Amino acid sequence: MESSNLTKPMTAEVISTDQLLAHWQGHRQLTRRVIEAFPEDQLFTFSIGGMRPFGEMAKELLGIAVPGAKGMATEEWETLDENMDLEGSKEKLLAAWDKATEELNHWWAKIPSDHFQDTVVAFGQYKDKVYCSILYFIDNEIHHRAQAYVYLRALGITPPNFWER
């Protein structure tokens, strides 16, 4: 097999855009359960080794998901903003998470199917193909959720099963 074959666009679909969204939303459902597992007083305060509290990481995920999908749909990118004021409230974080879930579905449906191979500059600073940016958004969520698992275990709380998406 020639290595140049690896850079050619695929002609056969491996996963549909609907399947990719379902995969991402499955991860988002699991992350929501992780947020629910945190004690209210630890979500925005507990950290280990200089890492941010998970509530702050979750705000980053909120700052990426919907604005990212909207940017891909409209080709108009906002500056990445993860500084929403949730007043340190788990209830407000969960409400924002649920609202973002619906908004993600809305904007996803507006991304043209032929746009996934196009190159974008997400948030005005991250240049990559649309599908690569989406995979990064998912990977970033998994990464931060794994940090939250460590936090929960350190707090003596068994986190949700990671395979139950």
C-alpha positions, 0 to 999 in steps of 0.5 A: 500500500502506498502511503499517498493513498492515506491522504486521498479523500475517501470515496466510501462513507464509513460513518454518516453525519447522523451517526457522528452526531449520535456518537458525540451526543452519546459522549455528551450524555455521559459527560452530563452524568459525570457532572451530576455525580459531582457534589455541588460544593466540589464541582467548581472547586476541587482540583488535583495537581494544579488542574482546573476544577471540572466545572471550569472544564465543562464550561470550556466544553460548552464554549466549544460545542454549539459555537463550533457547530454554528461556525461550521454551519454558517462559516461565521466564527465567534471567538472561543469563550468559555467564561460563562457565569454559572455562579458556581451552580451545578443546576445552572451548569446542567441547564446550560448543558441541556440547552447546548444539547438541543442547540447542537442538534439544531446547528448540526442539521445546518452543516452541509454534508459536503462541507465536512471535507472543507478546511475551516479555521475554527474560532479564528485560530484552529485550521483543519478540516471540518470533520477533524475539528469535530473529532477534536471537539469529541476528543477534548471532551473525553480528555476532560471527562477522564480528568473528572473521573480521577477527581470523582475517584479522589472524592470517593465517588464511583464515576458512571461507567464510561462505556454506557453512552 
